[in-house]
Amino acid sequence: MTTLTIISKPDCHLCDVAREIVDIVVADYDEDAVSVEEVSILDDPSLYDTWWEKIPVVLIDGRLHAHWRLDAARLRTALDAATRDAATRTPSGKDTA
């Protein structure tokens, strides 16, 4: 399963837009293909220190995908690649190819 993480904060207009884009794009995938989690920079001082001026931040499997503005087509392309890669890994994380 691919994990998409949105790093945001309350009352953030760009975060609201990013969340909507994520919801629309992820809806096109099987339920067990992409897990979406959202974390607030206000709940984690290290996240705040790292990302406070770049939110919203979108990570795919822990790697930076975008910050500030999110493009739906680019996100879909990245998720296609990530879910394809996830499908070739065994539960232990090793490649099956």
Secondary structure, 3 states (H helix, E strand, C coil): CEEEEEEECCCCHHHHHHHHHHHHHHCCCCCCCEEEEEEEHHHCHHHHHHHCCCCCEEEECCEEEEECCCCHHHHHHHHHHHHHHHHCECCCCCECC
